[in-house]
Amino acid sequence: MFDRVNYISELENNLLSISQICDRMYTTHFTDKECLILKPGFVIPEEWIIMRAPRVNDLYVLDMSVATTTTGSLFCV
């Protein structure tokens, strides 16, 4: 399924690149308990999205100085 999984013995776990997952057309969703990898084609409804972080090379950058929201209001806690 994924061919570029990084193994770091000191971590005792494999690292998976979110960019690599997205390159294969999967969608990811993070909660406070888990990360879900969803089948290709899953679309999040626009009305559920409150912020966007554009991908720059292989990183997703949330620049709060220029962040936009779908509601037009922005605040940090």
N, C-alpha and C positions, 0 to 999 in steps of 0.2 A: 504494500500500500504506500509506504513512504520509504524512499531510498537514501535520504541523507539525514539519518538520525545520529546525533552526536552522543558519544558515550564518554563520560568523564568519571573515572573510577572513584575520585574523591567524593562525588555526589551520590554514588550508589544508585543512580537512576539515569535513564536516557533523557536527552533534551530534544524536544520536537519544535521545529520552527513554525510559528503561526503563518509566516509568509509562505512557507512551503505548502502548508495545508491549503491556504487560499489559492495558491497557484494551481492546485489540482481541482479547483472549483468547489471545494467544500466550504461551509460556513461554520464559524466558531461562535460559541456563546459562553460567557463566563458568569458564574454565580459565586456566592461566598463559599460554596462547598465543592464546586467541580467545574470542569471545562467540558462542554459538549461539542463534539464534532458532528455536524449535520450533513445529510446527504446533499450532493450537488443539486442545484435548482431550488433549494429552500430560499424563500424571499421574506425578509422581515418587512411587515407593513410600514409605510412611511410614517403613519401616525404614532408608531411605537418609538421612533428614533428621536432622541433629544439632543444628541451631539454627534459630530463626525470628526474622525481623525484621519486625514489623508495618508496614504502610503507614500513614503519617500524612500526609494530603493527597497530595502527589505525591512524598514521600520515604519511603524504607525506612529505619527507624531501628533500629539494633542498640544498645540501651542496656545496657551490660554490668553496670550496677548492679542491674538487674532481669531479666537474661537468663535464660531457661530452656532446658534441653536435653531431648531425648527420653530420655536415660539418667539424668537427674537430677544428674549431675556436671558441673561447670563449671570451666574453668581458662583462664587467658590465658598466652600465651608471650611 
